[in-house]
Amino acid sequence: MNKKLIIGSILVLLVIIAGYVYISEINKADTEIPYINSHMQNGNNEYNQAVTYLNSKNYTLTTQHINESYKEYMLANESTTDAINKARNNNQSLQVKYLNYTLSELDCKINATVEMFNGLNYVNSNPSLALQYFANSNKLMINATNCSDERKLLEEQYPDKFINILSN
């Protein structure tokens, strides 16, 4: 009887330890990084396509691609917000700083897509206003690049902290 009790207790203990390890891994900010990167890259690709179509004055395809870009950036924003919360809960201040730069970059990109979309509404009725919106969109993308540079600087300063995150 004691033998069965000991084996049963060991099995229960192993299940509890495995569950704790699994839950700990799920609650790490690192688990969000692949989603953030994927959605941000998709958003960038869509935005670049929108710019290409805008330059060729194909406003229908510009609108389609800018809408897709917006959706992708919003998904990246959501994953980044989740990752920040996880990093805060795990007292990972460097990750929080890194993810805040990511969030700032995404905010610029989201606002850039909104500016481009607004400009598209005025292409025919008020071209000079449309150009102002497009110029604002471009400025916001430049600001996004500055945020990205801040992230890269952190990566360079702390390569041991980010090498595993970035390889996901």
Secondary structure, DSSP 4 states (H G I P E B T S, - for coil): -HHHHHHHHHHHHHHHHHHHHHHHHHTSGGGGHHHHHHHHHHHHHHHHHHHHHHHTT-HHHHHHHHHHHHHHHHHHHHHHHHHHHHHHHTT-HHHHHHHHHHHHHHHHHHHHHHHHHHHHTTTTT-HHHHHHHHHHHHHHHHHHHHHHHHHHHHHHH-HHHHHHHHT-
